Amino acid sequence: MTKELDFSTPPRLNSFGETIRRIEAERIAEAKQAVADGWTETDHPAKCCPPEAKTPQPKRSGRSIEEIERLRKKAENKAKWWENALKRREQALANHEASVPKFDHGMMQLSLDYRRKGMARGKRLWEEADHAKERADHFQRLAKKYQDQINKRS
């Protein structure tokens, strides 16, 4: 019960396979034409293989001064925005800490949920202030980097 394979008809190929088949057929036709024109193996490197020309790798031109200036201004604006956000968070944290009553033993009667809620708000405000400080520092360093690039080109 063995089925014999039939190779008389080529298999159906997808578009990629058809492209490769077409290119290989063109190469075989060129090779047959070269042999018919009198090509021999001694002619190999001179006639059929182009010399390896090393083209220099194009260098990246880099950013223009105008683009660097635009990026510097954008970084400075973001740094100012994050500095203002830091001030707002610090003010909110100061207001929160001022509104928290001083501890007295009567607070022992308060539920843990109530005390935890107040502590969570303070912790969240502190984390937001810390994040705003990190972002402001980042954009200040970025603006300085762009300014150094401008100074280097001038």
DSSP file (Angstrom, degrees, kcal/mol; ACC not computed):
  #  RESIDUE AA STRUCTURE BP1 BP2  ACC     N-H-->O    O-->H-N    N-H-->O    O-->H-N    TCO  KAPPA ALPHA  PHI   PSI    X-CA   Y-CA   Z-CA
    1    1 A M              0   0    0      0, 0.0     2,-0.4     0, 0.0     0, 0.0   0.000 360.0 360.0 360.0  38.8    0.0    0.0    0.0
    2    2 A T        -     0   0    0      1,-0.0     2,-0.5     0, 0.0     0, 0.0  -0.737 360.0-144.0 -90.8 138.9    2.7    2.4   -0.8
    3    3 A K        -     0   0    0     -2,-0.4     2,-0.3     0, 0.0    -1,-0.0  -0.877  15.0-134.8-102.3 128.0    1.9    5.4   -2.8
    4    4 A E        -     0   0    0     -2,-0.5     2,-0.3     1,-0.1     0, 0.0  -0.607  19.1-120.1 -85.4 142.4    4.5    6.6   -5.2
    5    5 A L        -     0   0    0     -2,-0.3     2,-0.7     2,-0.0    -1,-0.1  -0.580  17.4-142.5 -82.3 141.9    5.3   10.2   -5.4
    6    6 A D        +     0   0    0     -2,-0.3     3,-0.3     1,-0.1    -1,-0.0  -0.910  24.9 169.9-108.4 111.0    4.7   12.0   -8.7
    7    7 A F        +     0   0    0     -2,-0.7    -1,-0.1     1,-0.2    -2,-0.0   0.243  54.3  97.3-101.8  11.8    7.4   14.6   -9.5
    8    8 A S  S    S+     0   0    0      1,-0.1    -1,-0.2     2,-0.1    -2,-0.0   0.833  83.5  48.9 -71.6 -30.6    6.4   15.2  -13.1
    9    9 A T  S    S-     0   0    0     -3,-0.3    -1,-0.1     0, 0.0    -3,-0.0  -0.920  93.1-119.1-108.9 134.3    4.4   18.3  -12.1
   10   10 A P        -     0   0    0      0, 0.0     3,-0.1     0, 0.0    -2,-0.1  -0.369  35.8-103.5 -68.4 150.1    5.9   21.0   -9.9
   11   11 A P        -     0   0    0      0, 0.0     2,-0.3     0, 0.0    -4,-0.0  -0.312  39.2 -97.3 -70.1 157.4    4.2   21.6   -6.6
   12   12 A R        -     0   0    0      1,-0.0     2,-0.3    -2,-0.0     5,-0.0  -0.605  46.2-159.9 -75.8 132.2    2.1   24.7   -6.2
   13   13 A L        -     0   0    0     -2,-0.3     2,-0.0     1,-0.1    -1,-0.0  -0.783  15.4-118.2-113.9 155.4    4.0   27.5   -4.5
   14   14 A N     >  -     0   0    0     -2,-0.3     4,-2.6     1,-0.1     5,-0.2  -0.236  48.6 -86.6 -78.1-179.1    3.0   30.6   -2.6
   15   15 A S  H  > S+     0   0    0      1,-0.2     4,-2.0     2,-0.2     5,-0.1   0.853 129.4  51.3 -63.1 -35.6    4.1   34.0   -4.0
   16   16 A F  H  > S+     0   0    0      2,-0.2     4,-2.2     1,-0.2    -1,-0.2   0.931 111.6  46.9 -65.8 -45.2    7.4   33.9   -2.2
   17   17 A G  H  > S+     0   0    0      1,-0.2     4,-2.7     2,-0.2    -2,-0.2   0.891 110.9  52.6 -63.1 -39.7    8.2   30.4   -3.6
   18   18 A E  H  X S+     0   0    0     -4,-2.6     4,-2.4     2,-0.2    -1,-0.2   0.889 108.2  51.2 -62.8 -39.1    7.1   31.6   -7.1
   19   19 A T  H  X S+     0   0    0     -4,-2.0     4,-2.5     2,-0.2    -2,-0.2   0.926 111.4  46.6 -63.9 -45.1    9.5   34.6   -6.8
   20   20 A I  H  X S+     0   0    0     -4,-2.2     4,-2.6     1,-0.2     5,-0.2   0.920 112.1  51.0 -63.8 -42.9   12.4   32.4   -5.9
   21   21 A R  H  X S+     0   0    0     -4,-2.7     4,-2.1     1,-0.2    -2,-0.2   0.910 111.0  48.7 -60.5 -42.1   11.6   30.0   -8.7
   22   22 A R  H  X S+     0   0    0     -4,-2.4     4,-2.1     2,-0.2    -2,-0.2   0.916 111.9  48.3 -64.3 -44.0   11.5   32.8  -11.2
   23   23 A I  H  X S+     0   0    0     -4,-2.5     4,-2.2     1,-0.2    -2,-0.2   0.914 112.0  49.0 -63.8 -43.1   14.8   34.3  -10.0
   24   24 A E  H  X S+     0   0    0     -4,-2.6     4,-2.4     1,-0.2    -1,-0.2   0.877 109.3  52.7 -65.6 -36.5   16.5   30.9  -10.2
   25   25 A A  H  X S+     0   0    0     -4,-2.1     4,-2.2    -5,-0.2    -1,-0.2   0.899 109.2  50.0 -64.6 -39.6   15.1   30.3  -13.7
   26   26 A E  H  X S+     0   0    0     -4,-2.1     4,-2.4     2,-0.2    -2,-0.2   0.904 110.3  50.1 -63.9 -41.2   16.6   33.6  -14.8
   27   27 A R  H  X S+     0   0    0     -4,-2.2     4,-2.5     2,-0.2    -2,-0.2   0.907 110.4  49.1 -64.3 -41.8   20.0   32.7  -13.3
   28   28 A I  H  X S+     0   0    0     -4,-2.4     4,-2.6     2,-0.2    -1,-0.2   0.913 111.1  50.5 -64.4 -40.9   20.0   29.4  -15.1
   29   29 A A  H  X S+     0   0    0     -4,-2.2     4,-2.2     2,-0.2    -2,-0.2   0.911 111.2  48.5 -63.1 -42.0   19.1   31.1  -18.4
   30   30 A E  H  X S+     0   0    0     -4,-2.4     4,-2.3     2,-0.2    -2,-0.2   0.909 111.9  49.5 -63.5 -42.3   21.9   33.6  -17.9
   31   31 A A  H  X S+     0   0    0     -4,-2.5     4,-2.3     2,-0.2    -2,-0.2   0.916 110.9  49.0 -64.7 -42.7   24.4   30.9  -17.1
   32   32 A K  H  X S+     0   0    0     -4,-2.6     4,-2.3     1,-0.2    -1,-0.2   0.899 111.8  49.8 -63.4 -39.2   23.3   28.9  -20.2
   33   33 A Q  H  X S+     0   0    0     -4,-2.2     4,-1.7     2,-0.2    -1,-0.2   0.888 109.6  51.3 -66.0 -38.6   23.7   32.0  -22.3
   34   34 A A  H  <>S+     0   0    0     -4,-2.3     5,-2.1     2,-0.2     4,-0.3   0.907 110.8  47.7 -64.8 -42.2   27.2   32.7  -20.9
   35   35 A V  H ><5S+     0   0    0     -4,-2.3     3,-1.4     1,-0.2    -2,-0.2   0.910 110.6  52.2 -64.9 -41.1   28.3   29.1  -21.6
   36   36 A A  H 3<5S+     0   0    0     -4,-2.3    -1,-0.2     1,-0.3    -2,-0.2   0.827 105.6  55.9 -63.9 -30.9   26.9   29.5  -25.2
   37   37 A D  T 3<5S-     0   0    0     -4,-1.7    -1,-0.3    -5,-0.1    -2,-0.2   0.469 130.9 -92.0 -81.0  -1.6   28.9   32.7  -25.6
   38   38 A G  T < 5 +     0   0    0     -3,-1.4    -3,-0.2    -4,-0.3     2,-0.2   0.685  65.5 164.4 102.8  21.7   32.1   30.9  -24.8
   39   39 A W      < -     0   0    0     -5,-2.1     2,-0.3    -6,-0.1    -1,-0.2  -0.514  12.0-175.9 -72.0 137.3   32.5   31.3  -21.0
   40   40 A T    >   -     0   0    0     -2,-0.2     3,-1.1     1,-0.0     4,-0.2  -0.805  41.3-102.3-125.8 171.4   35.0   29.0  -19.4
   41   41 A E  G >  S+     0   0    0     -2,-0.3     3,-1.3     1,-0.3    -2,-0.0   0.784 118.4  63.4 -66.6 -25.2   36.0   28.4  -15.8
   42   42 A T  G 3  S+     0   0    0      1,-0.3     4,-0.3     2,-0.1    -1,-0.3   0.763  98.9  55.6 -69.7 -22.5   39.1   30.4  -16.3
   43   43 A D  G <>>S+     0   0    0     -3,-1.1     4,-2.5     1,-0.2     5,-0.6   0.458  80.8 110.8 -82.1  -0.5   37.0   33.5  -17.0
   44   44 A H  I <>>S+     0   0    0     -3,-1.3     4,-1.5     1,-0.2     5,-0.9   0.879  77.0  32.1 -50.3 -64.3   35.2   33.1  -13.7
   45   45 A P  I  45S+     0   0    0      0, 0.0     4,-0.4     0, 0.0    -1,-0.2   0.884 121.3  48.3 -69.4 -32.9   36.3   35.9  -11.5
   46   46 A A  I  45S+     0   0    0     -4,-0.3    -2,-0.2     1,-0.1    -3,-0.1   0.909 120.9  28.2 -74.0 -41.7   36.7   38.5  -14.2
   47   47 A K  I  <5S+     0   0    0     -4,-2.5    -3,-0.2     1,-0.1    -1,-0.1   0.865 128.1  28.2 -92.2 -38.7   33.4   38.1  -16.2
   48   48 A C  I  <<S+     0   0    0     -4,-1.5    -2,-0.1    -5,-0.6    -4,-0.1   0.776 107.6  63.1-102.3 -25.0   30.8   36.9  -13.8
   49   49 A C  S   <S-     0   0    0     -5,-0.9    -1,-0.1    -4,-0.4     3,-0.1  -0.881  74.8-137.8-106.5 119.6   31.7   38.2  -10.3
   50   50 A P        -     0   0    0      0, 0.0    -3,-0.1     0, 0.0    -2,-0.0  -0.407  34.3 -97.2 -68.6 148.6   31.7   41.9   -9.8
   51   51 A P        -     0   0    0      0, 0.0     2,-1.0     0, 0.0    -5,-0.0  -0.355  41.3-104.2 -65.3 146.4   34.7   43.2   -7.7
   52   52 A E        -     0   0    0     -3,-0.1     2,-0.6     2,-0.0    -3,-0.0  -0.602  39.9-166.0 -75.4 105.9   33.8   43.8   -4.1
   53   53 A A        -     0   0    0     -2,-1.0     2,-0.9    -3,-0.0    -1,-0.0  -0.835  11.0-144.7 -95.6 121.7   33.5   47.5   -3.8
   54   54 A K        -     0   0    0     -2,-0.6    -2,-0.0     3,-0.0     3,-0.0  -0.761  14.1-161.5 -90.0 111.1   33.6   48.7   -0.2
   55   55 A T        -     0   0    0     -2,-0.9     2,-0.1     1,-0.1    -2,-0.0  -0.748  26.1-109.9 -90.1 137.6   31.3   51.6    0.1
   56   56 A P        -     0   0    0      0, 0.0    -1,-0.1     0, 0.0     3,-0.0  -0.390  33.5-108.4 -68.0 142.9   31.8   53.7    3.1
   57   57 A Q        -     0   0    0      1,-0.1     2,-0.1    -2,-0.1    -3,-0.0  -0.543  37.9-114.7 -69.7 127.1   29.1   53.5    5.7
   58   58 A P        -     0   0    0      0, 0.0     2,-0.3     0, 0.0    -1,-0.1  -0.419  29.7-128.9 -66.2 137.3   27.2   56.8    5.7
   59   59 A K        -     0   0    0     -2,-0.1     2,-0.3     1,-0.1     3,-0.0  -0.627  22.2-107.9 -88.2 145.1   27.7   58.7    8.9
   60   60 A R        -     0   0    0     -2,-0.3     3,-0.1     1,-0.2    -1,-0.1  -0.538  20.5-147.7 -72.2 130.5   24.7   59.9   10.8
   61   61 A S        -     0   0    0     -2,-0.3    -1,-0.2     1,-0.2     2,-0.1   0.750  33.8-143.7 -74.2 -22.4   24.4   63.7   10.5
   62   62 A G        -     0   0    0      2,-0.0     2,-0.2    -3,-0.0    -1,-0.2  -0.226  35.4 -38.8  85.5-179.7   22.9   64.1   13.9
   63   63 A R        -     0   0    0      1,-0.1     2,-0.1    -3,-0.1    -3,-0.0  -0.488  60.5-114.9 -81.4 149.9   20.3   66.5   15.1
   64   64 A S     >  -     0   0    0     -2,-0.2     4,-2.3     1,-0.1     5,-0.2  -0.405  26.5-112.6 -76.6 161.1   20.2   70.1   13.9
   65   65 A I  H  > S+     0   0    0      1,-0.2     4,-2.7     2,-0.2     5,-0.2   0.871 118.4  56.5 -63.0 -35.4   20.8   72.9   16.3
   66   66 A E  H  > S+     0   0    0      2,-0.2     4,-2.2     1,-0.2    -1,-0.2   0.911 108.2  46.3 -62.4 -41.7   17.2   74.0   15.9
   67   67 A E  H  > S+     0   0    0      2,-0.2     4,-2.5     1,-0.2    -2,-0.2   0.903 112.5  49.8 -68.2 -40.2   16.0   70.5   16.9
   68   68 A I  H  X S+     0   0    0     -4,-2.3     4,-2.5     2,-0.2    -2,-0.2   0.909 110.9  50.5 -63.5 -40.6   18.3   70.4   19.9
   69   69 A E  H  X S+     0   0    0     -4,-2.7     4,-2.4     2,-0.2    -2,-0.2   0.909 110.1  49.8 -63.0 -41.8   17.1   73.8   20.9
   70   70 A R  H  X S+     0   0    0     -4,-2.2     4,-2.2     1,-0.2    -2,-0.2   0.918 112.1  47.6 -62.2 -43.6   13.5   72.7   20.6
   71   71 A L  H  X S+     0   0    0     -4,-2.5     4,-2.4     2,-0.2    -2,-0.2   0.876 110.7  52.4 -65.9 -37.1   14.2   69.6   22.7
   72   72 A R  H  X S+     0   0    0     -4,-2.5     4,-2.6     2,-0.2    -2,-0.2   0.935 110.6  47.0 -63.8 -45.9   16.0   71.7   25.3
   73   73 A K  H  X S+     0   0    0     -4,-2.4     4,-2.5     1,-0.2    -2,-0.2   0.901 112.0  50.9 -62.5 -40.3   13.0   74.1   25.6
   74   74 A K  H  X S+     0   0    0     -4,-2.2     4,-2.2     1,-0.2    -1,-0.2   0.914 111.2  47.9 -63.3 -42.6   10.7   71.2   25.9
   75   75 A A  H  X S+     0   0    0     -4,-2.4     4,-2.4     2,-0.2    -2,-0.2   0.893 111.2  50.8 -66.1 -39.3   12.8   69.6   28.7
   76   76 A E  H  X S+     0   0    0     -4,-2.6     4,-2.4     2,-0.2    -2,-0.2   0.912 110.0  50.1 -64.1 -41.2   13.0   72.9   30.5
   77   77 A N  H  X S+     0   0    0     -4,-2.5     4,-2.4     1,-0.2    -2,-0.2   0.916 112.3  46.9 -63.4 -42.1    9.2   73.3   30.3
   78   78 A K  H  X S+     0   0    0     -4,-2.2     4,-2.6     2,-0.2    -1,-0.2   0.884 110.1  53.5 -67.6 -36.5    8.6   69.8   31.7
   79   79 A A  H  X S+     0   0    0     -4,-2.4     4,-2.2     2,-0.2    -2,-0.2   0.922 110.3  47.4 -62.7 -42.8   11.2   70.4   34.4
   80   80 A K  H  X S+     0   0    0     -4,-2.4     4,-2.5     2,-0.2    -2,-0.2   0.916 111.2  51.6 -62.7 -42.6    9.2   73.6   35.5
   81   81 A W  H  X S+     0   0    0     -4,-2.4     4,-2.2     1,-0.2    -2,-0.2   0.930 112.1  45.3 -61.4 -44.7    6.0   71.7   35.4
   82   82 A W  H  X S+     0   0    0     -4,-2.6     4,-2.3     2,-0.2    -1,-0.2   0.835 110.2  54.7 -70.3 -31.4    7.3   68.9   37.6
   83   83 A E  H  X S+     0   0    0     -4,-2.2     4,-2.2     2,-0.2    -1,-0.2   0.922 110.4  46.5 -64.2 -42.4    8.9   71.5   40.0
   84   84 A N  H  X S+     0   0    0     -4,-2.5     4,-2.5     2,-0.2    -2,-0.2   0.895 111.2  51.7 -64.7 -39.1    5.5   73.1   40.3
   85   85 A A  H  X S+     0   0    0     -4,-2.2     4,-2.5     2,-0.2    -2,-0.2   0.897 108.5  52.0 -63.1 -38.9    3.9   69.6   40.9
   86   86 A L  H  X S+     0   0    0     -4,-2.3     4,-2.7    46,-0.2    -2,-0.2   0.924 109.3  49.1 -62.7 -44.1    6.5   69.0   43.6
   87   87 A K  H  X S+     0   0    0     -4,-2.2     4,-2.4     1,-0.2    -2,-0.2   0.913 111.4  49.8 -61.4 -42.1    5.6   72.2   45.3
   88   88 A R  H  X S+     0   0    0     -4,-2.5     4,-2.5     1,-0.2    -2,-0.2   0.920 112.5  46.9 -63.1 -42.6    1.9   71.3   45.1
   89   89 A R  H  X S+     0   0    0     -4,-2.5     4,-2.5     2,-0.2    -2,-0.2   0.902 112.1  50.0 -66.7 -40.2    2.5   67.9   46.6
   90   90 A E  H  X S+     0   0    0     -4,-2.7     4,-2.6     2,-0.2    -1,-0.2   0.902 111.7  48.7 -65.1 -39.2    4.7   69.3   49.4
   91   91 A Q  H  X S+     0   0    0     -4,-2.4     4,-2.7     2,-0.2    -2,-0.2   0.917 111.7  48.7 -65.4 -43.1    2.1   71.8   50.2
   92   92 A A  H  X S+     0   0    0     -4,-2.5     4,-2.4     2,-0.2    -2,-0.2   0.892 112.1  49.6 -63.0 -38.6   -0.6   69.1   50.3
   93   93 A L  H  X S+     0   0    0     -4,-2.5     4,-2.8     2,-0.2    -2,-0.2   0.916 110.9  48.9 -66.6 -42.2    1.6   67.0   52.5
   94   94 A A  H  X S+     0   0    0     -4,-2.6     4,-2.3     2,-0.2    -2,-0.2   0.918 112.4  48.6 -63.1 -42.3    2.2   69.9   54.9
   95   95 A N  H  X S+     0   0    0     -4,-2.7     4,-1.8     2,-0.2    -2,-0.2   0.900 112.2  49.2 -63.2 -40.0   -1.5   70.6   55.0
   96   96 A H  H  X S+     0   0    0     -4,-2.4     4,-1.0     1,-0.2    -2,-0.2   0.935 112.0  47.1 -64.8 -45.4   -2.2   66.9   55.7
   97   97 A E  H  < S+     0   0    0     -4,-2.8     3,-0.3     1,-0.2    -1,-0.2   0.866 112.0  51.3 -65.6 -34.3    0.4   66.7   58.4
   98   98 A A  H  < S+     0   0    0     -4,-2.3    -1,-0.2     1,-0.2    -2,-0.2   0.838 108.9  51.3 -69.9 -31.6   -1.0   69.9   60.0
   99   99 A S  H  < S+     0   0    0     -4,-1.8    -1,-0.2    -5,-0.2    -2,-0.2   0.662  86.6  97.1 -81.4 -14.0   -4.5   68.5   60.0
  100  100 A V  S  < S-     0   0    0     -4,-1.0     3,-0.1    -3,-0.3     2,-0.0  -0.628  79.9-125.6 -75.6 124.2   -3.6   65.3   61.7
  101  101 A P        -     0   0    0      0, 0.0     3,-0.1     0, 0.0    -2,-0.1  -0.337  28.1 -97.2 -70.5 152.2   -4.3   65.7   65.4
  102  102 A K        -     0   0    0      1,-0.1     2,-0.2    -2,-0.0     0, 0.0  -0.345  49.7 -97.1 -64.5 147.8   -1.6   65.1   68.0
  103  103 A F        +     0   0    0     -3,-0.1     2,-0.3     2,-0.0    -1,-0.1  -0.455  50.2 166.0 -71.8 133.6   -1.7   61.7   69.5
  104  104 A D    >   -     0   0    0     -2,-0.2     3,-2.1    -3,-0.1     4,-0.3  -0.933  50.8-101.6-137.9 168.1   -3.4   61.3   72.8
  105  105 A H  G >  S+     0   0    0     -2,-0.3     3,-1.1     1,-0.3     4,-0.2   0.682 115.1  70.3 -68.3 -15.5   -4.5   58.2   74.6
  106  106 A G  G >  S+     0   0    0      1,-0.2     3,-1.5     2,-0.2    -1,-0.3   0.753  86.3  69.2 -69.0 -22.1   -8.1   58.7   73.5
  107  107 A M  G X  S+     0   0    0     -3,-2.1     3,-1.6     1,-0.3    -1,-0.2   0.682  78.9  77.7 -69.6 -16.2   -7.0   57.8   70.0
  108  108 A M  G <  S+     0   0    0     -3,-1.1    -1,-0.3    -4,-0.3    -2,-0.2   0.780  88.4  59.2 -62.4 -22.9   -6.5   54.3   71.1
  109  109 A Q  G <  S+     0   0    0     -3,-1.5    -1,-0.3    -4,-0.2    -2,-0.2   0.641  84.7 100.1 -81.1 -13.1  -10.3   54.0   70.9
  110  110 A L  S <  S-     0   0    0     -3,-1.6     2,-0.0    -4,-0.2    -3,-0.0  -0.394  83.5-103.3 -72.4 150.2  -10.3   54.9   67.2
  111  111 A S     >  -     0   0    0      1,-0.1     4,-1.8    -2,-0.1     5,-0.2  -0.360  21.0-123.2 -71.5 154.0  -10.6   52.0   64.8
  112  112 A L  H  > S+     0   0    0      1,-0.2     4,-3.1     2,-0.2     5,-0.2   0.843 110.9  60.6 -65.1 -33.5   -7.5   50.9   62.9
  113  113 A D  H  > S+     0   0    0      2,-0.2     4,-2.1     1,-0.2    -1,-0.2   0.916 105.0  47.6 -60.3 -42.9   -9.3   51.5   59.6
  114  114 A Y  H  > S+     0   0    0      2,-0.2     4,-1.5     1,-0.2    -1,-0.2   0.928 116.0  43.3 -64.7 -45.4   -9.7   55.2   60.4
  115  115 A R  H  X S+     0   0    0     -4,-1.8     4,-2.0     1,-0.2    -2,-0.2   0.892 113.1  52.4 -67.9 -38.7   -6.1   55.5   61.5
  116  116 A R  H  X S+     0   0    0     -4,-3.1     4,-2.6     1,-0.2    -1,-0.2   0.870 104.9  56.6 -64.9 -36.7   -4.8   53.5   58.5
  117  117 A K  H  X S+     0   0    0     -4,-2.1     4,-1.7    -5,-0.2    -1,-0.2   0.915 108.5  46.3 -62.1 -43.9   -6.8   55.7   56.1
  118  118 A G  H  X S+     0   0    0     -4,-1.5     4,-1.7     1,-0.2    -1,-0.2   0.888 113.5  48.2 -66.3 -40.1   -5.0   58.8   57.4
  119  119 A M  H  X S+     0   0    0     -4,-2.0     4,-2.5     1,-0.2    -2,-0.2   0.880 108.4  54.9 -68.7 -36.8   -1.6   57.2   57.2
  120  120 A A  H  X S+     0   0    0     -4,-2.6     4,-2.5     1,-0.2    -1,-0.2   0.886 106.6  50.9 -65.3 -38.1   -2.2   56.0   53.7
  121  121 A R  H  X S+     0   0    0     -4,-1.7     4,-2.4     2,-0.2    -1,-0.2   0.925 111.5  47.5 -65.6 -43.1   -3.1   59.5   52.5
  122  122 A G  H  X S+     0   0    0     -4,-1.7     4,-2.2     2,-0.2    -2,-0.2   0.904 112.9  48.7 -62.9 -41.7    0.1   60.8   54.0
  123  123 A K  H  X S+     0   0    0     -4,-2.5     4,-2.5     2,-0.2    -2,-0.2   0.910 111.4  50.0 -65.4 -41.6    2.2   58.0   52.5
  124  124 A R  H  X S+     0   0    0     -4,-2.5     4,-2.4     2,-0.2    -2,-0.2   0.914 110.8  49.1 -63.3 -43.3    0.6   58.5   49.1
  125  125 A L  H  X S+     0   0    0     -4,-2.4     4,-2.2     2,-0.2    -1,-0.2   0.899 111.5  49.8 -63.3 -40.0    1.3   62.3   49.1
  126  126 A W  H  X S+     0   0    0     -4,-2.2     4,-2.3     2,-0.2    -2,-0.2   0.920 111.2  48.8 -65.1 -43.1    4.9   61.6   50.1
  127  127 A E  H  X S+     0   0    0     -4,-2.5     4,-2.4     1,-0.2    -2,-0.2   0.891 111.1  50.4 -63.9 -39.6    5.4   59.1   47.3
  128  128 A E  H  X S+     0   0    0     -4,-2.4     4,-2.4     2,-0.2    -1,-0.2   0.893 110.8  49.2 -64.8 -39.4    3.9   61.5   44.8
  129  129 A A  H  X S+     0   0    0     -4,-2.2     4,-2.1     2,-0.2    -2,-0.2   0.904 111.2  49.7 -65.4 -41.1    6.2   64.3   46.0
  130  130 A D  H  X S+     0   0    0     -4,-2.3     4,-2.2     2,-0.2    -2,-0.2   0.912 111.6  48.5 -63.8 -42.6    9.2   61.9   45.7
  131  131 A H  H  X S+     0   0    0     -4,-2.4     4,-2.4     1,-0.2    -2,-0.2   0.916 110.1  51.3 -63.7 -43.6    8.1   61.0   42.1
  132  132 A A  H  X S+     0   0    0     -4,-2.4     4,-2.4     1,-0.2   -46,-0.2   0.878 109.3  51.4 -62.6 -37.4    7.7   64.6   41.1
  133  133 A K  H  X S+     0   0    0     -4,-2.1     4,-2.5     2,-0.2    -1,-0.2   0.927 109.6  49.4 -65.1 -44.3   11.2   65.4   42.5
  134  134 A E  H  X S+     0   0    0     -4,-2.2     4,-2.3     1,-0.2    -2,-0.2   0.917 112.8  47.1 -60.6 -43.8   12.7   62.6   40.4
  135  135 A R  H  X S+     0   0    0     -4,-2.4     4,-2.4     2,-0.2     5,-0.2   0.903 111.3  50.7 -66.5 -41.0   11.0   63.7   37.3
  136  136 A A  H  X S+     0   0    0     -4,-2.4     4,-1.9   -54,-0.2    -2,-0.2   0.927 111.9  47.8 -62.2 -44.2   12.0   67.3   37.8
  137  137 A D  H  X S+     0   0    0     -4,-2.5     4,-2.3     2,-0.2    -2,-0.2   0.902 110.2  53.5 -62.1 -40.9   15.6   66.3   38.3
  138  138 A H  H  X S+     0   0    0     -4,-2.3     4,-2.2     1,-0.2    -2,-0.2   0.938 110.9  44.3 -59.7 -48.5   15.4   64.1   35.2
  139  139 A F  H  X S+     0   0    0     -4,-2.4     4,-2.4     1,-0.2    -1,-0.2   0.811 110.8  54.8 -71.7 -28.3   14.2   66.9   32.9
  140  140 A Q  H  X S+     0   0    0     -4,-1.9     4,-2.1    -5,-0.2    -1,-0.2   0.918 110.0  46.7 -66.6 -42.3   16.8   69.3   34.4
  141  141 A R  H  X S+     0   0    0     -4,-2.3     4,-2.3     2,-0.2    -2,-0.2   0.893 112.1  51.3 -64.1 -39.2   19.6   66.9   33.5
  142  142 A L  H  X S+     0   0    0     -4,-2.2     4,-2.3     2,-0.2    -2,-0.2   0.919 109.4  49.0 -64.0 -44.3   18.1   66.4   30.0
  143  143 A A  H  X S+     0   0    0     -4,-2.4     4,-2.3     1,-0.2    -1,-0.2   0.893 111.5  50.3 -62.2 -39.2   17.9   70.2   29.5
  144  144 A K  H  X S+     0   0    0     -4,-2.1     4,-2.5     2,-0.2    -2,-0.2   0.896 108.4  52.7 -65.6 -39.6   21.6   70.5   30.6
  145  145 A K  H  X S+     0   0    0     -4,-2.3     4,-1.8     2,-0.2    -2,-0.2   0.926 111.4  45.6 -61.4 -44.8   22.6   67.7   28.2
  146  146 A Y  H  X S+     0   0    0     -4,-2.3     4,-2.1     2,-0.2    -1,-0.2   0.889 111.4  52.4 -66.8 -38.1   20.9   69.5   25.3
  147  147 A Q  H  X S+     0   0    0     -4,-2.3     4,-2.6     1,-0.2    -2,-0.2   0.897 108.0  51.8 -64.1 -39.0   22.5   72.8   26.3
  148  148 A D  H  X S+     0   0    0     -4,-2.5     4,-2.2     1,-0.2    -1,-0.2   0.880 108.1  52.0 -63.3 -37.8   25.9   71.1   26.4
  149  149 A Q  H  X S+     0   0    0     -4,-1.8     4,-1.6     2,-0.2    -2,-0.2   0.901 110.6  47.6 -64.8 -40.0   25.3   69.8   22.9
  150  150 A I  H  X S+     0   0    0     -4,-2.1     4,-1.5     1,-0.2    -2,-0.2   0.922 112.4  49.0 -65.8 -43.7   24.5   73.3   21.7
  151  151 A N  H  < S+     0   0    0     -4,-2.6    -2,-0.2     1,-0.2    -1,-0.2   0.867 108.6  54.0 -63.9 -36.0   27.5   74.8   23.4
  152  152 A K  H  < S+     0   0    0     -4,-2.2    -1,-0.2     1,-0.2    -2,-0.2   0.865 111.0  45.1 -66.8 -36.5   29.8   72.1   21.9
  153  153 A R  H  <        0   0    0     -4,-1.6    -1,-0.2     1,-0.2    -2,-0.2   0.751 360.0 360.0 -79.5 -23.8   28.6   72.9   18.3
  154  154 A S     <        0   0    0     -4,-1.5    -1,-0.2    -5,-0.1    -2,-0.2   0.485 360.0 360.0 -78.6 360.0   28.9   76.7   18.8
